[in-house]
Structures are given as C-alpha cells and as structure tokens.
Amino acid sequence: MIEDFIKATGQLNIQVVGADGSIKHNQTAENLVVTAGKVFIASRMAGTSSAVMSYMAIGTGTTAAAVGDTALQSQSAIVALTSTTPSSNTVVYVASFPAGTPASLTAITEAGIFNASSSGTMLCHTIFAAINKDVGDTMQITWTITLS
C-alpha cells in the first residue's frame, strides 16, 4: 500500500530594532499550522478560495497555540505583509510593525498569519517568550511555512 502524508510546518524569526537603529532583540520560534490553515491550503489547491494570506498580527496571549485556534488570544496590532515569496515547497511571509504599532510599550508573546485584516482565516499561530516592543521600536517578522 502506498502512503503519502503532507505536513505543514513553520518557523519565524523576530527582530526588534530600536529607534537608534540598534538590534534590541533577535529570536527564532517554531509555529503551529492550525486546522483552519490546513483547510485554507486545501481550498486554494481546489481553487475554491481566492483570498491569499496577506496580514500578520501580534498580540499578548500566553496560552499555548492549539490546532483549533482561529484568532490570536489578545491581538495588539495587525499589518499587511510587506512581501510573500514562494519557493519550491516553502512560502516566506514578511511583515514590519513600525514605530507606534502598537501605540505603547507592549510585551509581545504571540503572532499569527491571516488572509484579512479582520475576521480572516488564520494560517498559523505561535506563542513565544515575551519580546518588549517600545513605541519607538520597529519589529520585523520573517515567517517560513514549509510543506513536506
């Protein structure tokens, strides 16, 4: 019997740059491709969904990511992706959260990728150790999703 399994995994790199241009934080984290994200991937393969993943959100939730998640636990900000690059069996999503987003010092602990700025389908979700983003800092997240 032939068996074939497709697995979707992800990893993100989070970098915070201070107002003076210095790198204040650089961290890599694993993520969870949630059930809604897997359904979305299948719908794109079948041509039943034209919406693409185009937003990234950050928040302050701390409960472990679960396959049934459809939103961040406590969203602080959402921005449009600055780039989406497919290559072989990967897609790299990049988003930049500029100074003032969020509007105050925030201990960021979660992130997710969505196909809309509100009420969108979540592709993936991750929880990580707190990263302080001050109002003058920028945060760039580079997120790689791999199908294997």
C-alpha positions in Angstrom: 0.0 0.0 0.0 1.3 3.5 -0.9 1.0 6.1 1.9 1.8 9.7 1.4 1.5 12.4 4.0 1.8 16.1 3.6 2.9 18.1 6.7 2.8 21.9 7.0 5.3 23.4 9.5 6.7 26.8 10.1 9.4 28.9 11.7 9.6 32.6 12.3 12.4 35.0 13.0 11.5 38.1 15.1 13.8 41.1 15.1 13.2 44.3 17.1 15.2 47.4 16.1 15.4 50.4 18.4 14.8 54.0 17.4 18.6 54.4 17.2 18.9 51.6 14.6 20.4 49.1 17.0 19.1 45.5 17.1 17.4 45.1 20.5 16.2 41.5 20.1 16.5 38.6 17.6 14.7 35.4 18.2 13.6 32.3 16.2 10.4 30.4 17.1 8.5 27.4 15.8 4.9 27.7 14.9 1.7 25.6 14.6 -0.2 25.5 11.3 -3.8 25.4 12.6 -6.7 23.3 11.3 -8.3 26.4 9.6 -5.0 27.0 7.9 -4.8 23.4 6.6 -8.4 23.7 5.3 -7.4 27.0 3.6 -4.4 25.3 1.9 -6.7 22.6 0.6 -9.3 25.1 -0.6 -6.5 27.0 -2.5 -5.5 23.8 -4.2 -9.1 23.1 -5.2 -9.5 26.7 -6.5 -12.4 27.4 -4.1 -10.7 30.3 -2.3 -9.2 33.3 -4.0 -8.2 35.1 -0.8 -4.5 34.9 -0.1 -2.6 35.2 3.2 -1.9 38.9 3.4 -1.7 40.1 7.0 0.3 39.3 10.1 -0.9 40.1 13.7 0.9 40.3 17.0 -0.5 40.0 20.5 0.0 39.4 24.2 -1.7 35.9 24.7 0.3 33.3 26.6 -1.8 30.1 26.4 -0.2 27.5 24.2 -1.2 27.6 20.5 -3.7 24.9 19.6 -4.8 23.4 16.3 -8.3 24.8 16.8 -7.2 28.4 17.1 -8.8 30.8 14.7 -7.6 34.1 16.2 -4.9 35.5 18.4 -5.7 35.3 22.1 -5.2 39.1 22.6 -4.3 40.9 19.4 -2.3 44.2 19.8 -1.7 45.0 16.1 -2.2 43.7 12.6 -0.3 44.9 9.4 -0.3 44.0 5.8 2.5 41.7 4.7 5.4 43.5 3.1 6.3 40.5 1.0 5.3 37.0 0.2 7.8 34.8 -1.6 7.0 31.2 -2.7 10.0 28.9 -3.5 9.8 25.2 -4.1 7.9 23.8 -1.1 8.1 27.0 1.1 6.4 30.3 1.3 8.2 33.2 3.2 6.0 35.9 4.7 7.5 39.2 5.9 5.8 41.9 7.9 7.1 45.0 9.6 5.4 46.6 12.6 6.6 50.2 12.5 7.2 52.6 15.4 3.9 53.4 17.1 2.4 50.0 16.3 1.2 49.1 18.9 0.9 52.6 20.4 2.6 51.8 23.7 5.3 49.6 25.2 3.9 46.0 24.8 5.3 42.6 25.7 4.6 40.7 22.5 4.1 37.0 23.1 2.2 35.7 20.1 1.8 36.1 16.3 -0.3 34.8 13.5 -0.8 35.0 9.7 -4.3 35.8 8.3 -6.0 36.4 4.9 -7.8 39.5 6.0 -7.3 42.5 8.4 -10.4 41.4 10.4 -12.3 38.2 10.6 -9.8 36.5 8.4 -8.8 32.8 8.2 -5.8 32.1 10.4 -3.0 30.1 8.7 -0.7 29.6 11.7 -0.2 30.7 15.3 2.7 30.8 17.7 3.4 31.7 21.3 6.9 32.7 22.4 8.8 34.3 25.3 7.9 37.9 25.8 9.6 40.4 23.5 9.3 44.0 24.6 8.4 46.4 21.7 8.6 50.0 22.8 6.7 52.7 20.9 9.8 53.8 19.0 10.9 50.3 18.0 10.2 48.5 14.8 9.6 44.8 14.7 10.1 42.6 11.6 8.9 39.1 11.5 10.0 36.7 8.7 7.9 33.6 8.7 8.7 30.5 6.6 6.0 27.9 6.0 7.2 24.5 4.6 5.1 21.7 3.1 7.0 18.4 3.4 
